[in-house]
Amino acid sequence: MSHGSFVSPAARDRVRGIAKPIALAMGRIGLTPNALTVIGFIGTLAAAAAAASQQWTLAGVLVIAFGIFDLFDGALARATGTTSKFGAFLDSTLDRTGESLVLAGVAVGCAASNFVEGVLVAGVAAAFASSVTYTRAKAESLGLHGEVGVAPRAERLALLAIALIVAGLAGGVGWYANLPGPTDEPLRPGSIPMLIMIGIIAVFSAVTVVQRILHTKRQLDQQP
Amino acid sequence: MSHGSFVSPAARDRVRGIAKPIALAMGRIGLTPNALTVIGFIGTLAAAAAAASQQWTLAGVLVIAFGIFDLFDGALARATGTTSKFGAFLDSTLDRTGESLVLAGVAVGCAASNFVEGVLVAGVAAAFASSVTYTRAKAESLGLHGEVGVAPRAERLALLAIALIVAGLAGGVGWYANLPGPTDEPLRPGSIPMLIMIGIIAVFSAVTVVQRILHTKRQLDQQP
């Protein structure tokens, strides 16, 4: 559904087909779609806490797990005919808050590792990623389409999860000496991959914000 | 205009009265409202860079200066009859991106001071403050009102600027020794005021997100 997304519509349909029976099973034990949304947000808080504690691999696995879990609220609502505007509002609000909090957790974990460069890319990525979501909602509040761009949320989260897992498996980020300031100590091997991958999220998100600003301008220019 | 805002509508009108002649003067030298919006965003980037460089007082002064400057684009557009949906869209998108980037700069500056607690509150404040703006746009995209809550942007920025100026005048944040991990060194005196003030932004923003979610639910419940 997203322009420029690297996940094909067919792949999305397959994933939805798998999600439906699991979601219905969750519904049978009494969970509503909105309850699943809140549980998913709490799971994302756990991912943020893991990143803040420098448990990078755990954080990455939790981001993937609750990214997949996030499919179930919508799947249950569709399968039971209980989709609602409020459910969609709650889901998108908690999704974007959760993504920002995971990046805040990454910034905290990097700071605790004295890896200031990691704090910088996580902070910039959080700022632009949240503006990506904002520009779409704002464009839609003007009756326009806002969903364009190279950095949709699923792709941002996948890249973030990979960055975290690689950082964890490579032994963490920052310098071995864990001392402040420039040092001759070697960088931990997870550092550069994390900078690159979260840096890609930041750059692609910034590009998407610009794309959405221009897309909004074009649509408004075409209005009578 | 905001419910619960601590700046009265009369005070806002007075400020607008002062802004108008300055804005018109800027217009006379050839600047458009959208040019003023972009200049204000660049100024906010300078505030973010100052915070990242631990130039706390400068960062706070720039936040105030460009917070005031942000009045001129709208004032010029109204005074010259050139208000536009695109101008409003660009202004609100760059305002919220700028606020997040200043908080990212604060996180970087705190990380460079080995003040991990500061990174935490700045990250959480950024996450919830951006969700405050998001919930309003998302509610409006559903044809609802979203502007409720205890933490509107002007008040968040004022508190952030005060936190930065106090931190700067008090000699910075973090520990005197600038060593990682727990230490017996005393905290620099700017640390606790910054934690409290940015912590207030984080808590009030989180409360506002919850208020807006509930306000949206009430409005949708009342729909036929």
Boltz contact constraints between the chains, C-beta under 6 A:
constraints:
  - contact:
      token1: [A, 85]
      token2: [B, 142]
      max_distance: 6.0
  - contact:
      token1: [A, 85]
      token2: [B, 220]
      max_distance: 6.0
  - contact:
      token1: [A, 86]
      token2: [B, 217]
      max_distance: 6.0
  - contact:
      token1: [A, 86]
      token2: [B, 220]
      max_distance: 6.0
  - contact:
      token1: [A, 89]
      token2: [B, 138]
      max_distance: 6.0
  - contact:
      token1: [A, 89]
      token2: [B, 216]
      max_distance: 6.0
  - contact:
      token1: [A, 93]
      token2: [B, 135]
      max_distance: 6.0
  - contact:
      token1: [A, 96]
      token2: [B, 134]
      max_distance: 6.0
  - contact:
      token1: [A, 97]
      token2: [B, 127]
      max_distance: 6.0
  - contact:
      token1: [A, 97]
      token2: [B, 131]
      max_distance: 6.0
  - contact:
      token1: [A, 100]
      token2: [B, 127]
      max_distance: 6.0
  - contact:
      token1: [A, 101]
      token2: [B, 127]
      max_distance: 6.0
  - contact:
      token1: [A, 104]
      token2: [B, 123]
      max_distance: 6.0
  - contact:
      token1: [A, 104]
      token2: [B, 124]
      max_distance: 6.0
  - contact:
      token1: [A, 104]
      token2: [B, 127]
      max_distance: 6.0
  - contact:
      token1: [A, 107]
      token2: [B, 107]
      max_distance: 6.0
  - contact:
      token1: [A, 107]
      token2: [B, 119]
      max_distance: 6.0
  - contact:
      token1: [A, 107]
      token2: [B, 123]
      max_distance: 6.0
  - contact:
      token1: [A, 108]
      token2: [B, 119]
      max_distance: 6.0
  - contact:
      token1: [A, 108]
      token2: [B, 120]
      max_distance: 6.0
  - contact:
      token1: [A, 111]
      token2: [B, 111]
      max_distance: 6.0
  - contact:
      token1: [A, 111]
      token2: [B, 116]
      max_distance: 6.0
  - contact:
      token1: [A, 111]
      token2: [B, 119]
      max_distance: 6.0
  - contact:
      token1: [A, 112]
      token2: [B, 116]
      max_distance: 6.0
  - contact:
      token1: [A, 114]
      token2: [B, 180]
      max_distance: 6.0
  - contact:
      token1: [A, 116]
      token2: [B, 111]
      max_distance: 6.0
  - contact:
      token1: [A, 116]
      token2: [B, 112]
      max_distance: 6.0
  - contact:
      token1: [A, 119]
      token2: [B, 107]
      max_distance: 6.0
  - contact:
      token1: [A, 119]
      token2: [B, 108]
      max_distance: 6.0
  - contact:
      token1: [A, 119]
      token2: [B, 111]
      max_distance: 6.0
  - contact:
      token1: [A, 120]
      token2: [B, 108]
      max_distance: 6.0
  - contact:
      token1: [A, 123]
      token2: [B, 104]
      max_distance: 6.0
  - contact:
      token1: [A, 123]
      token2: [B, 107]
      max_distance: 6.0
  - contact:
      token1: [A, 124]
      token2: [B, 104]
      max_distance: 6.0
  - contact:
      token1: [A, 127]
      token2: [B, 97]
      max_distance: 6.0
  - contact:
      token1: [A, 127]
      token2: [B, 100]
      max_distance: 6.0
  - contact:
      token1: [A, 127]
      token2: [B, 101]
      max_distance: 6.0
  - contact:
      token1: [A, 127]
      token2: [B, 104]
      max_distance: 6.0
  - contact:
      token1: [A, 130]
      token2: [B, 130]
      max_distance: 6.0
  - contact:
      token1: [A, 131]
      token2: [B, 97]
      max_distance: 6.0
  - contact:
      token1: [A, 134]
      token2: [B, 96]
      max_distance: 6.0
  - contact:
      token1: [A, 134]
      token2: [B, 134]
      max_distance: 6.0
  - contact:
      token1: [A, 135]
      token2: [B, 93]
      max_distance: 6.0
  - contact:
      token1: [A, 137]
      token2: [B, 137]
      max_distance: 6.0
  - contact:
      token1: [A, 137]
      token2: [B, 138]
      max_distance: 6.0
  - contact:
      token1: [A, 137]
      token2: [B, 141]
      max_distance: 6.0
  - contact:
      token1: [A, 138]
      token2: [B, 89]
      max_distance: 6.0
  - contact:
      token1: [A, 138]
      token2: [B, 137]
      max_distance: 6.0
  - contact:
      token1: [A, 140]
      token2: [B, 141]
      max_distance: 6.0
  - contact:
      token1: [A, 141]
      token2: [B, 137]
      max_distance: 6.0
  - contact:
      token1: [A, 141]
      token2: [B, 140]
      max_distance: 6.0
  - contact:
      token1: [A, 141]
      token2: [B, 141]
      max_distance: 6.0
  - contact:
      token1: [A, 142]
      token2: [B, 85]
      max_distance: 6.0
  - contact:
      token1: [A, 178]
      token2: [B, 180]
      max_distance: 6.0
  - contact:
      token1: [A, 180]
      token2: [B, 114]
      max_distance: 6.0
  - contact:
      token1: [A, 180]
      token2: [B, 178]
      max_distance: 6.0
  - contact:
      token1: [A, 216]
      token2: [B, 89]
      max_distance: 6.0
  - contact:
      token1: [A, 217]
      token2: [B, 86]
      max_distance: 6.0
  - contact:
      token1: [A, 220]
      token2: [B, 85]
      max_distance: 6.0
  - contact:
      token1: [A, 220]
      token2: [B, 86]
      max_distance: 6.0
